[in-house]
Amino acid sequence: MRGLKNLNVLFVEDDEMVREAFSLLVKDLFNKFFIAEDAKKAIEIFNNNNLDLIITDIKMPEISGLELSEYIKNRDKNIIILVITAFSDMDYMKKAIDIGIDGYLTKPIFKDSLFKTLKKFAKIINERKETKEYLEILKNLIEEKNYPICICKNNQNIICNKPFKNIFGKINDLEEFEDKFNIEFDFKKEKTEKINNKKFLIKSVHFPNDYYKIEFKELHVL
């Protein structure tokens, strides 16, 4: 359960006995554990804290768990939300899918299934955090350069530095770049290409996790 120690978690439940029982079971597993008795309190906690995971009951007075989830997903689509539901609530799950709910726990909640679900999503959250930190390192690496560089993965442009944007404009993926400038990338070797009446030496460098750094160094022909 080590991966859970990095997480800030909010539990939303209007039933006091359920809140207390759930809290006793999980409160020591996380970095921070918040409890809200209704959606209004949950929104307040969400707005004032950096949360990783929200677990909410579906049926609550005034503002339902689905309405709460929709509010939060509209403001942070990457936050993981799990809803607690009974099998009789499966009609609600259709709307939950549309909202973007990440998973659900069925009542009654058993310890083993709960911990299994928490470990599953803790892994996802921690991998996202590691990726975000890694991309920040790459961003800092390329921003200090005065020539065009982009970082790509699976043909998608993930990060582009200012010189890249200034010269080539907004490019979403490598295929779009190839079509726009009538070139073809070669990740195995350096090559020269003429782009916007300028000649560039294009070099690709393979990074961990299947990221590629593509450099465009202008060649000044005498």
Helices and strands as residue ranges (DSSP letters): G 2-6, E 8-12, H 16-26, E 32-36, H 39-48, E 53-57, H 65-75, E 80-85, G 87-89, H 90-99, E 103-106, H 111-143, E 149-153, E 156-160, H 162-168, H 174-181, E 191-195, E 198-207, G 208-210, E 211-219
